[in-house]
Amino acid sequence: MLTMKDIIRDGHPTLHKKAEPVSFPLSDEDRQTLEAMQTFLHNSQDPEISAKYHLRSGVGIAAPQINVSKRMFAVYLPDDGNGKSYDMVIINPKIVSHSVQEAYLPTGEGCLSVDEDIPGLVHRHYRIKLKGYDMEGNEISLRLKGYAAIVFQHELDHLNGVMFYEHIDADHPLEPHADAIEV
């Protein structure tokens, strides 16, 4: 079972490098890694389990965050605010299209690999179309908007060695971009 001690923290070199593509069929090790990441997210949102093991609640986790530099992540989002839920792993994801419209969370973003609060707005695409693969190698195509789009972009950034705070405007960290939507 993954716990917070398995999650590498900001400053670790793996968090700042581009992850490698995953080949199919999946190795047993990759399959176990993905299942462990998905279980961690479920456990982190369970009040009893998270209290017992001191887990911080998360809606997404990318393989580089557990020091596995591979292009795969897990998302567990029981309610995206638009009546949809996501409980999945995605391998070799890429954004194939996105809106010009931006969105941001008014409280900023957090990350399991970042222990401190970093104030600032993280502007991301409001809508994205994402393609990737499931554990069996079947193509997944998702149209996401709002909170779900933000979560998936945050995790995809981890696969590219980008941390959320790198998107914060250093001169105007709390100022929304013109026409950006608060989610």
Backbone torsions as a table, in degrees:
resi	resn	phi	psi	omega
1	MET	NA	130.3	176.6
2	LEU	-73.4	140.0	173.5
3	THR	-130.9	-179.0	-178.4
4	MET	-60.3	-27.8	-179.6
5	LYS	-68.4	-18.3	178.7
6	ASP	-83.6	-13.6	-177.2
7	ILE	-91.4	121.7	179.5
8	ILE	-74.9	153.3	-174.4
9	ARG	-105.8	161.8	-179.9
10	ASP	-48.2	136.9	-177.2
11	GLY	105.9	-23.0	178.5
12	HIS	-68.1	134.7	-175.9
13	PRO	-58.9	-31.4	-178.9
14	THR	-61.6	-31.3	-178.9
15	LEU	-71.8	-13.7	-174.9
16	HIS	-115.6	18.2	176.4
17	LYS	-125.7	156.4	-179.6
18	LYS	-73.3	129.5	-178.5
19	ALA	-76.6	156.4	-178.4
20	GLU	-85.1	145.7	174.9
21	PRO	-61.5	153.0	179.5
22	VAL	-99.2	138.3	178.6
23	SER	-100.7	154.7	179.6
24	PHE	-112.6	150.4	-3.0
25	PRO	-66.4	153.0	-179.7
26	LEU	-61.8	143.0	172.3
27	SER	-73.2	160.1	176.1
28	ASP	-59.0	-38.0	-179.4
29	GLU	-63.0	-45.1	179.1
30	ASP	-64.5	-40.9	179.1
31	ARG	-61.7	-45.0	179.4
32	GLN	-65.1	-38.4	178.2
33	THR	-61.6	-47.1	180.0
34	LEU	-63.0	-42.9	179.0
35	GLU	-64.1	-39.2	178.9
36	ALA	-66.0	-39.0	178.4
37	MET	-64.8	-42.6	179.5
38	GLN	-65.4	-42.5	178.1
39	THR	-62.5	-40.5	178.0
40	PHE	-56.7	-46.4	-178.7
41	LEU	-62.1	-42.7	177.5
42	HIS	-61.3	-47.7	-179.5
43	ASN	-62.6	-38.5	-176.9
44	SER	-67.0	-22.6	179.7
45	GLN	-99.0	-0.4	177.0
46	ASP	-92.8	116.3	-174.6
47	PRO	-55.3	-41.8	-179.2
48	GLU	-68.8	-49.5	-177.5
49	ILE	-66.5	-42.9	-178.1
50	SER	-65.6	-36.0	177.6
51	ALA	-68.2	-44.3	-178.2
52	LYS	-60.7	-41.2	-175.5
53	TYR	-104.9	7.5	178.4
54	HIS	56.7	49.6	-179.9
55	LEU	-92.9	137.0	171.1
56	ARG	-82.1	138.5	-178.7
57	SER	-67.2	134.8	178.3
58	GLY	-138.9	150.5	175.6
59	VAL	-107.0	-11.8	178.3
60	GLY	-153.6	151.7	175.0
61	ILE	-149.7	134.3	-179.8
62	ALA	-105.4	148.5	-178.4
63	ALA	-52.6	-40.4	178.4
64	PRO	-58.0	-24.3	-180.0
65	GLN	-70.5	-16.3	174.1
66	ILE	-112.5	26.1	175.0
67	ASN	64.6	33.8	173.6
68	VAL	-117.9	104.5	-173.4
69	SER	-83.2	68.8	179.7
70	LYS	-131.4	151.0	-174.5
71	ARG	-82.4	76.8	178.2
72	MET	-155.6	146.9	176.7
73	PHE	-149.7	166.5	177.9
74	ALA	-121.4	146.3	176.6
75	VAL	-133.3	134.3	172.1
76	TYR	-132.6	101.7	-175.9
77	LEU	-128.0	90.1	-175.7
78	PRO	-61.1	-26.9	179.8
79	ASP	-150.7	115.6	-177.6
80	ASP	-89.6	4.0	-178.7
81	GLY	88.0	-9.5	178.4
82	ASN	-116.6	19.0	178.3
83	GLY	81.4	11.3	178.8
84	LYS	-117.0	156.3	175.7
85	SER	-132.1	154.6	-179.4
86	TYR	-134.4	128.6	176.7
87	ASP	-142.8	89.9	-169.6
88	MET	-158.4	164.1	168.0
89	VAL	-113.5	151.6	177.9
90	ILE	-138.9	134.6	-174.1
91	ILE	-116.9	138.8	-179.3
92	ASN	50.5	48.7	-178.1
93	PRO	-74.1	152.3	171.5
94	LYS	-151.4	147.8	175.9
95	ILE	-84.0	123.7	-178.9
96	VAL	-99.8	-20.6	172.2
97	SER	-159.6	159.3	-179.3
98	HIS	-155.3	160.0	177.9
99	SER	-78.6	157.9	170.1
100	VAL	-75.0	-33.8	180.0
101	GLN	-57.3	133.9	177.9
102	GLU	-103.3	160.6	176.5
103	ALA	-140.9	160.2	178.1
104	TYR	-155.4	157.5	173.9
105	LEU	-92.2	127.7	-175.6
106	PRO	-61.7	-24.6	180.0
107	THR	-93.1	3.5	-176.4
108	GLY	80.7	-175.3	-179.8
109	GLU	-111.8	157.4	173.9
110	GLY	-124.2	174.8	-176.7
111	CYS	-155.9	139.4	178.5
112	LEU	-61.8	-23.4	-179.4
113	SER	-91.5	-1.9	-179.5
114	VAL	-119.6	114.3	-174.5
115	ASP	-79.0	-28.4	-176.9
116	GLU	-97.6	159.1	173.9
117	ASP	-76.0	131.6	175.9
118	ILE	-118.1	105.5	-177.5
119	PRO	-69.9	142.3	177.4
120	GLY	144.5	151.3	179.9
121	LEU	-88.7	135.5	177.9
122	VAL	-107.9	106.7	-179.1
123	HIS	-85.1	129.1	179.4
124	ARG	-134.8	172.6	177.1
125	HIS	-67.6	136.5	179.2
126	TYR	-70.1	-38.0	178.2
127	ARG	-125.9	141.2	173.9
128	ILE	-139.5	153.7	167.3
129	LYS	-114.2	123.7	-174.2
130	LEU	-119.5	137.7	174.1
131	LYS	-123.2	148.0	178.0
132	GLY	-171.3	-158.5	-176.2
133	TYR	-135.9	151.4	173.9
134	ASP	-89.0	-175.4	-175.7
135	MET	-65.8	-22.1	-179.7
136	GLU	-90.3	-3.4	-179.3
137	GLY	90.4	8.8	176.6
138	ASN	-78.7	138.4	179.6
139	GLU	-69.5	139.3	176.0
140	ILE	-115.9	135.2	174.5
141	SER	-129.3	124.0	-176.6
142	LEU	-126.1	137.4	169.0
143	ARG	-106.6	119.0	-174.6
144	LEU	-123.8	148.3	174.8
145	LYS	-142.9	161.9	175.8
146	GLY	61.6	-132.6	-174.9
147	TYR	-59.8	-43.5	-180.0
148	ALA	-60.9	-42.7	178.9
149	ALA	-61.4	-40.1	178.9
150	ILE	-63.7	-45.9	-179.5
151	VAL	-60.0	-48.3	-177.9
152	PHE	-65.0	-37.6	178.0
153	GLN	-67.7	-37.5	177.5
154	HIS	-59.6	-47.5	-178.9
155	GLU	-67.8	-39.9	177.9
156	LEU	-62.1	-37.0	175.6
157	ASP	-56.5	-40.3	179.1
158	HIS	-58.4	-33.9	-179.2
159	LEU	-72.4	-17.4	179.1
160	ASN	-105.3	9.2	178.1
161	GLY	74.2	23.9	-177.7
162	VAL	-110.7	130.9	177.0
163	MET	-97.2	149.6	-174.5
164	PHE	-55.2	-37.0	-174.7
165	TYR	-70.0	-14.1	176.6
166	GLU	-69.5	-15.3	177.8
167	HIS	-89.2	-7.6	-176.7
168	ILE	-80.2	131.0	178.1
169	ASP	-69.4	114.7	-176.0
170	ALA	-62.2	-34.4	-177.7
171	ASP	-81.4	-31.8	-177.8
172	HIS	-137.0	66.4	-172.1
173	PRO	-63.5	-26.7	-175.5
174	LEU	-108.0	11.4	-177.4
175	GLU	-99.2	118.1	178.1
176	PRO	-65.8	144.5	173.5
177	HIS	-67.6	154.1	178.2
178	ALA	-58.3	135.5	177.9
179	ASP	68.5	5.5	177.3
180	ALA	-73.4	144.8	-178.3
181	ILE	-96.0	130.1	174.0
182	GLU	-79.9	127.4	-177.0
183	VAL	-103.8	NA	NA
